[in-house]
Amino acid sequence: MKLRTILLISFGILLMLAVGFPLAVFSRCQTNNTCTGIAEPLITPIPTIIAATLPVPQVGAGAAPVAVKCQITAVELIGAWVSAGSPETDPFNFTDLQGRTCAATFGDDVQRLFVEANIWYNGASACTTCHYADVIKATQNMDLSSYAGMLAGSQRKNGEAKGNDILGGGVWDNAILRQMLQAQGGQSSINRPLMPLGRPSDVPDNGPTLYAGTPLAADATSVP
Ligand code: HEC
């Protein structure tokens, strides 16, 4: 490199420092635009630390009981609900995998098995993708999107109020709903496709094991 070039570059750097540094320090435009005379919109800062308004957690004897959930397979949960007379809002009881007596409700625990995707297996469609409220168009003319639709049943081709009972008249063993959901060694026991349609054979016969319901008071303390 020629000496002249080096000198020029050095001079340039010096000039930048000499002019830039005071500008940066003394300019009032550093953090706002007051020097331009243009009013900036008022921005309310979003607090990153939220005031701790929750009460101090109690430990020991004063502590509130932790909400304990019961565990049961999807098919057995629906079966317990049907066997209890398929109540709409009243709780029904079931025995969970740990042998505890538990209570669940249709709204909190059962309905989601029909209206939510990815419950029966990863990538599963919700039952209501095919069996939805417009029963004239829905697959099997059946609406699984509501309590009333489930009780009205299937094959309501012209929107009839009552179709074929899918709940076996309250006898879970006889219910077509059970036969479509409960596999035997990964296969349908009635030679029809298992639900949800497209269900792989490695899904457990009784469907996934779920957290559902809560132990009854007497059983709540005997957590294994
Ligand atoms: C992708 C569409 C689709 C999804 C999702 C689906 N089904 Fe089905 N369902 C069908 C089809 C198609 C049939 C008819 C199957 C046959 O050929 O036997 C059927 C039949 C049924 C029947 C038998 C009705 C009768 O009168 O015989 C029941 C009960 C049922 N499905 C329940 C369910 C449940 C419960 C779910 C969710 C866990 C579900 N389906 C998810 C398409 C679907």
Boltz pocket constraint, residues with backbone or C-beta under 6 A from the ligand:
constraints:
  - pocket:
      binder: B
      contacts: [[A, 113], [A, 114], [A, 120], [A, 125], [A, 126], [A, 127], [A, 128], [A, 129], [A, 130], [A, 131], [A, 139], [A, 140], [A, 142], [A, 144], [A, 154], [A, 155], [A, 164], [A, 166], [A, 176], [A, 177], [A, 180], [A, 181], [A, 192], [A, 193], [A, 195], [A, 196], [A, 197]]
      max_distance: 6.0
